[in-house]
């Protein structure tokens, strides 16, 4: 999995006025916790953080907080309801040994038989939650749709990858091919 370096400054617990002052300076208040790590409060530049937030990929985050190094993943984000800028970020500390739960993007490969017969392809999920050690985490998960026929679905429970456990609900639909008027007409012509 790709790594993303993020530099920040450790901060003290503050009241609302202190937090608003950070935001006016273009800083986002953050929190790091989990594992054997003590709770660490810090701020990062909103501009640098946007490089991590507004990407379709998932990353392992290498935090550099005033010289101290931490490895983490994004855990929870809070956005402004109108301006849509990030107000607060929670990071979860991770290590090489324990499995990490993280969303991994899905990449669709192949040409579906159902689409070739006139069906319409729908991708319902862009990412699925998986659990794996840091060494086994992929950048993305490939889903081959070559054998996907008309009115059939691929669910999260149908996917199998080595060294990875899929945490997403097994009945969650990843993608499907639905019948269209053209596909129904062509199947009736074939039957005649």
C-alpha positions as CSV (number, residue, x, y, z in Angstrom):
1,X,0.0,0.0,0.0
2,X,1.2,3.5,-0.7
3,X,2.6,5.7,2.1
4,X,1.8,9.4,2.5
5,X,4.1,11.6,4.6
6,X,2.4,14.3,6.7
7,X,4.2,16.8,9.0
8,X,2.5,18.2,12.0
9,X,3.0,20.2,15.3
10,X,2.1,18.7,18.6
11,X,-0.5,20.9,20.4
12,X,-2.0,21.2,23.9
13,X,-5.6,20.6,24.8
14,X,-7.5,23.8,24.0
15,X,-10.9,25.4,24.2
16,X,-13.1,26.4,21.2
17,X,-11.4,29.7,20.8
18,X,-8.0,28.0,20.5
19,X,-9.3,25.5,17.9
20,X,-10.9,28.3,15.9
21,X,-7.6,30.2,15.9
22,X,-5.8,27.1,14.5
23,X,-8.4,26.9,11.7
24,X,-8.0,30.6,10.9
25,X,-4.3,29.9,10.4
26,X,-5.0,27.1,7.9
27,X,-4.4,24.3,10.4
28,X,-6.6,21.3,11.0
29,X,-6.7,19.9,14.6
30,X,-6.0,16.2,14.7
31,X,-5.8,13.3,17.2
32,X,-3.7,10.2,17.1
33,X,-4.6,7.2,19.3
34,X,-4.8,3.4,19.3
35,X,-2.4,0.5,19.8
36,X,0.3,1.2,22.4
37,X,0.4,4.9,21.5
38,X,-0.7,7.5,24.1
39,X,-3.3,10.0,22.8
40,X,-1.4,12.7,20.8
41,X,-3.0,16.0,19.9
42,X,-1.5,17.9,16.9
43,X,-2.2,20.1,14.0
44,X,-1.4,19.7,10.3
45,X,-1.6,22.1,7.3
46,X,-5.0,22.0,5.6
47,X,-3.3,22.2,2.2
48,X,-1.0,19.2,2.9
49,X,-3.9,17.2,4.4
50,X,-6.0,17.8,1.3
51,X,-3.5,15.8,-0.7
52,X,-4.4,12.8,1.5
53,X,-8.1,13.3,1.7
54,X,-9.1,14.1,-1.9
55,X,-7.7,11.0,-3.7
56,X,-9.4,7.8,-4.6
57,X,-6.6,5.8,-3.0
58,X,-6.1,4.6,0.6
59,X,-2.7,5.3,2.2
60,X,-0.7,4.4,5.2
61,X,0.2,7.7,6.8
62,X,3.7,8.4,8.1
63,X,3.3,11.2,10.6
64,X,6.2,13.3,11.6
65,X,5.2,15.3,14.7
66,X,7.9,17.6,15.9
67,X,10.5,14.9,15.0
68,X,8.6,11.9,16.5
69,X,7.6,9.3,13.9
70,X,4.3,7.5,13.9
71,X,2.5,5.2,11.4
72,X,-1.2,5.5,11.2
73,X,-4.3,5.3,9.0
74,X,-7.3,7.7,8.7
75,X,-10.0,6.7,11.1
76,X,-12.6,9.5,11.2
77,X,-13.1,12.8,9.5
78,X,-15.3,15.8,10.2
79,X,-16.2,18.3,7.5
80,X,-17.8,21.7,7.6
81,X,-21.5,21.2,6.5
82,X,-21.5,24.2,4.1
83,X,-17.9,25.0,3.1
84,X,-16.9,21.3,2.9
85,X,-13.4,21.8,4.4
86,X,-12.0,19.4,6.9
87,X,-12.6,20.5,10.5
88,X,-11.0,17.5,12.5
89,X,-9.2,14.3,11.8
90,X,-8.7,11.2,13.9
91,X,-5.8,8.9,13.1
92,X,-5.5,5.4,14.3
93,X,-1.9,4.2,15.1
94,X,-0.9,0.9,13.4
95,X,2.1,-1.4,13.4
96,X,3.6,-4.1,11.2
97,X,2.2,-7.0,13.2
98,X,-1.4,-6.4,13.9
99,X,-4.0,-6.5,11.1
100,X,-5.3,-3.2,9.8
101,X,-8.9,-2.5,8.8
102,X,-8.9,-0.1,5.9
103,X,-11.0,0.8,2.7
104,X,-9.3,-0.4,-0.5
105,X,-10.4,0.9,-3.9
106,X,-11.8,-1.5,-6.4
107,X,-10.6,-1.7,-10.0
108,X,-12.9,-3.4,-12.5
109,X,-11.2,-5.5,-15.2
110,X,-12.4,-7.4,-18.2
111,X,-15.5,-7.1,-20.5
112,X,-18.7,-8.7,-19.2
113,X,-20.6,-11.3,-21.2
114,X,-23.8,-9.6,-20.1
115,X,-22.8,-6.2,-21.4
116,X,-21.8,-7.8,-24.8
117,X,-25.3,-9.2,-24.9
118,X,-26.8,-5.7,-24.5
119,X,-27.0,-5.4,-20.7
120,X,-26.1,-2.4,-18.6
121,X,-23.2,-2.5,-16.2
122,X,-23.5,-0.9,-12.7
123,X,-20.7,-0.5,-10.2
124,X,-22.3,-0.2,-6.8
125,X,-19.1,0.1,-4.7
126,X,-15.9,2.0,-5.3
127,X,-14.1,0.5,-2.3
128,X,-14.4,-2.3,0.2
129,X,-13.2,-2.6,3.8
130,X,-10.5,-5.3,4.3
131,X,-8.3,-6.5,7.1
132,X,-4.7,-7.5,6.6
133,X,-1.2,-6.9,7.9
134,X,0.6,-3.8,6.6
135,X,2.8,-6.0,4.3
136,X,-0.2,-7.6,2.6
137,X,-2.3,-4.5,2.1
138,X,-2.7,-3.8,-1.7
139,X,-3.0,-0.5,-3.4
140,X,-6.3,-1.7,-5.0
141,X,-8.3,-4.8,-5.5
142,X,-8.9,-6.1,-9.0
143,X,-12.4,-7.5,-9.8
144,X,-12.7,-9.5,-13.0
145,X,-16.2,-9.1,-14.6
146,X,-15.5,-11.2,-17.7
147,X,-17.9,-14.0,-16.7
148,X,-20.6,-11.7,-15.3
149,X,-23.8,-12.5,-17.2
150,X,-27.2,-10.7,-17.6
151,X,-29.1,-10.1,-14.4
152,X,-26.1,-11.4,-12.3
153,X,-24.2,-9.7,-9.4
154,X,-20.8,-9.9,-7.8
155,X,-21.1,-9.6,-4.0
156,X,-18.3,-9.0,-1.5
157,X,-18.7,-12.6,-0.3
158,X,-17.7,-13.8,-3.8
159,X,-14.3,-12.1,-3.7
160,X,-11.2,-14.0,-2.4
161,X,-7.7,-12.6,-2.1
162,X,-4.6,-14.2,-0.6
163,X,-3.6,-12.8,2.8
164,X,-6.6,-10.5,3.0
165,X,-9.9,-10.8,4.9
166,X,-12.8,-8.9,3.5
167,X,-14.7,-7.1,6.3
168,X,-17.4,-5.6,4.2
169,X,-20.8,-7.3,4.6
170,X,-20.8,-10.5,2.4
171,X,-24.1,-9.5,0.8
172,X,-22.9,-6.1,-0.3
173,X,-23.2,-5.8,-4.1
174,X,-20.0,-4.7,-5.8
175,X,-21.3,-4.6,-9.4
176,X,-24.1,-6.1,-11.5
177,X,-25.3,-6.3,-15.1
178,X,-29.0,-5.6,-15.7
179,X,-31.2,-6.5,-18.7
180,X,-32.2,-3.7,-21.0
181,X,-34.8,-3.5,-23.8
182,X,-32.1,-4.3,-26.4
183,X,-30.8,-7.4,-24.5
184,X,-34.4,-8.7,-24.0
185,X,-35.1,-8.1,-27.8
186,X,-31.9,-9.9,-28.9
187,X,-32.6,-12.9,-26.6
188,X,-36.1,-13.2,-28.0
189,X,-34.7,-13.1,-31.5
190,X,-32.2,-15.8,-30.6
191,X,-35.0,-17.9,-29.2
192,X,-37.0,-17.7,-32.5
